[in-house]
Structures are given as C-alpha cells and as structure tokens.
Amino acid sequence: MRTIYIRKLRFEEARTKLEREIHDAFMDGETYVEILHGIGEGILRQMAIDYVATCGFLKLVESDPMFRKNPGATLVEILAPSKEYINRLKV
C-alpha cells in the first residue's frame, strides 16, 4: 500500500502531488493508497475526497469518521487491472 503525504502543503501543491502519486500508484499496479492529509480545518481532506469522487477508477474505503483508524488519513482503493497485466502493457 502506497502512502501519499499531502500534509502541510498548499491546496494547489497538494492537488498536483495527489494526482501525480495516484497516477504512479495506478501504473505500478497498487491496490490501495492511503492519503495522509492531517486533521486541521479539513480542506485537504475534502479536496482528496472530491478528487476521488471525480475518478472512476478510485473508491473511498473508509468514509465514516467513526470507524477510521486515523482521522488524518483517507484510505482509497484503486479499481484497476492487476500488477502483472499492467507490467505486460509497459513492455
């Protein structure tokens, strides 16, 4: 599972990093990604959730804050082909 750290970043920097890292995770055949956004005012958390909602290949795993292990993180499932299939496409 890949972890994406966007804590303490400005909104645009965090969004750019999130898009790039999720794309890399998709191409590496990752199944889950944990986005560490921190607690704060919830701006980066909301941006991450909104981004996941716009991508058809992503699914929120932990959406209820009562059942989350870490309230400063969001777990996302990547609905993609297997790692072996993607590696065959890269060659």
C-alpha positions in Angstrom: 0.0 0.0 0.0 1.4 3.4 -1.0 1.1 6.4 1.3 0.7 9.9 -0.1 1.7 12.7 2.2 0.0 16.0 1.4 0.1 17.4 5.0 1.3 21.0 5.4 1.1 21.6 1.6 -0.8 24.4 0.0 -4.1 23.4 -1.8 -2.7 23.5 -5.4 0.6 21.8 -4.4 -1.4 19.1 -2.6 -3.7 18.5 -5.5 -0.9 18.3 -8.0 1.0 15.8 -5.8 -2.1 13.8 -5.2 -2.9 13.5 -8.9 0.7 12.5 -9.8 1.1 10.0 -7.0 -2.3 8.3 -7.6 -1.3 8.0 -11.3 2.0 6.5 -10.3 0.3 4.1 -8.0 -2.2 3.1 -10.7 0.7 2.4 -13.2 2.6 0.4 -10.6 -0.5 -1.8 -10.0 -1.1 -0.7 -6.4 -4.5 -1.8 -4.9 -4.7 0.7 -2.0 -3.5 4.2 -1.3 -3.5 6.0 2.0 -3.7 9.7 1.7 -2.3 11.5 4.8 -3.9 14.9 4.8 -3.9 15.7 8.5 -6.8 17.0 10.6 -6.7 20.8 10.6 -9.7 22.5 9.1 -10.5 19.6 6.7 -9.7 21.5 3.5 -7.1 19.0 2.2 -9.3 16.1 3.3 -12.3 17.5 1.4 -10.1 18.1 -1.7 -8.9 14.5 -1.6 -12.4 13.1 -1.2 -13.6 15.4 -4.1 -10.8 14.2 -6.3 -11.5 10.5 -5.6 -15.2 11.2 -6.4 -14.2 12.5 -9.9 -12.1 9.5 -10.8 -14.0 6.4 -12.0 -11.1 4.1 -11.0 -11.0 5.2 -7.3 -13.2 4.2 -4.4 -13.2 5.5 -0.8 -12.8 2.7 1.6 -13.1 4.5 4.9 -15.7 7.2 4.5 -17.2 7.1 8.0 -15.0 9.1 10.5 -16.3 6.9 13.4 -14.6 3.8 12.0 -11.4 5.3 10.7 -8.1 4.2 12.4 -6.5 7.6 11.7 -8.8 10.7 11.3 -5.9 12.5 9.5 -5.9 9.9 6.7 -8.2 8.6 4.0 -7.9 5.1 2.5 -8.7 4.7 -1.2 -9.0 1.6 -3.3 -7.7 1.7 -6.8 -10.0 -0.3 -9.1 -7.5 -1.2 -11.8 -6.1 -4.3 -13.6 -3.6 -6.5 -11.7 0.1 -5.5 -11.4 1.0 -8.4 -13.8 -1.3 -7.1 -16.5 0.0 -3.5 -16.2 3.6 -4.8 -16.4 2.7 -6.6 -19.6 1.4 -3.4 -21.1 4.6 -1.4 -20.2 6.8 -3.7 -22.3 
